[in-house]
Amino acid sequence: MSALEQTRPDQTRPNHHGRIMSSLILLVVLTIKGVLGQRIIGGQEVKSYFIKYQASIQYNNFHYCGGTLIHPQANLLKVVLGEHSFSSLEGFEQEFNVSKVLVYYMYNYMTFDNDIMLLKLERPAILNANVQPAVLPRVDTSPLQQGTACTVSGWGVTNIFSYYLSPVLRAVDVNGDSGGPLICNGHFEGIVSWGISCANPNFPGVYTKIRMYLSWINWIIQNDS
């Protein structure tokens, strides 16, 4: 049974999953824009299983938004890891129900400020050649410089005037599937959050900055395993 919680680091909660020696936490963002808020304009198809941390968050077996695997540690939504193409069953997929939804305690439903949540999977994922966590930046990681090349990935729409999601995982350096990862210099630096229209050059794309939430993420990992 999924549980929706707003969590803050000073809360102490009992561990309902103590019998599980290791669990998996998936970092995702969900927006109320839903499927129509997803886009991956331009870009190109990713080589199969090259992006190993990408997750598909699904509702009623349909892709809803992207997600990112962040840490392997000691039902409304479904999480699929090891996915590349929605049009075929390739044999590498791992499907999970979500046991807990953890919303950042300062998330603003009106402005989308602090647009980040964690999903806890019902059982550990199997890390292998196709599934690996993204690398979180550390507190002492050098700040990103202006002009740094970054990449986002997902299954969003590929054309401004299209409502059809890409059937295969794609990567692009501008807009991405809502909830998808922003990877810069090999580190998971941001989550695709929202923007005005799709790939509009007159407005910025908005990302959730992972570095601002490292203490919260690490607290959840250490206290809710």
Sequence and secondary structure as in RCSB ss.txt:
>XXXX:A:sequence
MSALEQTRPDQTRPNHHGRIMSSLILLVVLTIKGVLGQRIIGGQEVKSYFIKYQASIQYNNFHYCGGTLIHPQAN
LLKVVLGEHSFSSLEGFEQEFNVSKVLVYYMYNYMTFDNDIMLLKLERPAILNANVQPAVLPRVDTSPLQQGTAC
TVSGWGVTNIFSYYLSPVLRAVDVNGDSGGPLICNGHFEGIVSWGISCANPNFPGVYTKIRMYLSWINWIIQNDS
>XXXX:A:secstr
   EEEE TT     TTTT S EEEEEE   TTGGGG B  S EE  TTSS SEEEEEETTEEEEEEEEEEEE  
 EEEEES  BTTS  S  EEEEEEEEEEETT  TTT TT  EEEEESS    SSS        TTS    TT  E
EEEE  BSSTT   B SB EEESS   TT EEEETTEEEEEEEEESTTT TTS EEEEEGGGGHHHHHHHHHH  
